Amino acid sequence: MRTLQSQTNAILAYMKAGNGITPIEALNLCGCFCLSARIAEIKKLGYMIKTENVKVEGGKHVVRYSLA
């Protein structure tokens, strides 16, 4: 499993590549169980984050984060 800093770096790199990320994607990508904490760290680095609610399979709604 990755360290918190490497999780943050992996998520940031993923978003810099033009991708949005949901909690399940963060879990699958880098073993991150608390995406909101990693997003808070990215915001502290000075990045603007766009947040949107999206509907996923099964009809549930989750948050997708992307760089603004």
C-alpha positions as CSV (number, residue, x, y, z in Angstrom):
1,M,0.0,0.0,0.0
2,R,1.2,3.5,-0.7
3,T,2.0,6.2,1.8
4,L,-0.4,9.1,2.2
5,Q,2.0,11.4,0.4
6,S,2.4,9.0,-2.5
7,Q,-1.4,8.6,-2.6
8,T,-1.7,12.4,-2.9
9,N,0.9,12.5,-5.6
10,A,-0.8,9.6,-7.6
11,I,-4.2,11.3,-7.4
12,L,-2.8,14.7,-8.4
13,A,-0.9,13.1,-11.4
14,Y,-4.1,11.3,-12.4
15,M,-6.1,14.6,-12.3
16,K,-3.3,16.5,-14.1
17,A,-3.7,14.0,-16.9
18,G,-7.3,15.3,-17.4
19,N,-9.1,12.8,-15.4
20,G,-11.8,13.2,-12.7
21,I,-11.6,10.8,-9.8
22,T,-14.3,9.3,-7.5
23,P,-13.7,7.5,-4.2
24,I,-13.9,4.0,-5.8
25,E,-11.4,5.0,-8.5
26,A,-9.0,6.4,-5.8
27,L,-9.3,3.1,-3.9
28,N,-8.6,1.1,-7.1
29,L,-5.8,3.4,-8.3
30,C,-3.8,3.7,-5.2
31,G,-5.5,2.1,-2.2
32,C,-6.8,5.4,-0.9
33,F,-9.7,5.0,1.5
34,C,-10.2,8.7,2.3
35,L,-10.2,10.7,-1.0
36,S,-11.6,13.8,0.6
37,A,-8.4,14.1,2.9
38,R,-6.1,13.7,-0.1
39,I,-8.2,16.3,-2.0
40,A,-7.8,18.7,1.0
41,E,-4.0,18.2,0.8
42,I,-4.0,19.0,-2.9
43,K,-6.0,22.1,-2.2
44,K,-3.4,23.1,0.4
45,L,-0.8,22.8,-2.4
46,G,-2.7,25.6,-4.2
47,Y,-4.7,23.6,-6.8
48,M,-8.3,24.6,-7.5
49,I,-10.6,21.6,-7.4
50,K,-13.9,21.2,-9.1
51,T,-16.5,19.0,-7.3
52,E,-19.5,17.4,-9.0
53,N,-22.1,14.8,-8.1
54,V,-22.3,11.9,-10.5
55,K,-24.6,8.9,-10.8
56,V,-22.8,5.6,-10.9
57,E,-23.9,2.0,-11.6
58,G,-26.7,1.0,-9.2
59,G,-28.1,4.5,-9.2
60,K,-26.0,5.8,-6.3
61,H,-24.5,9.3,-6.4
62,V,-20.9,10.0,-5.5
63,V,-18.5,13.0,-5.8
64,R,-16.1,13.3,-8.6
65,Y,-13.1,15.6,-8.1
66,S,-11.1,17.2,-11.0
67,L,-8.8,20.1,-11.4
68,A,-10.6,23.3,-12.1
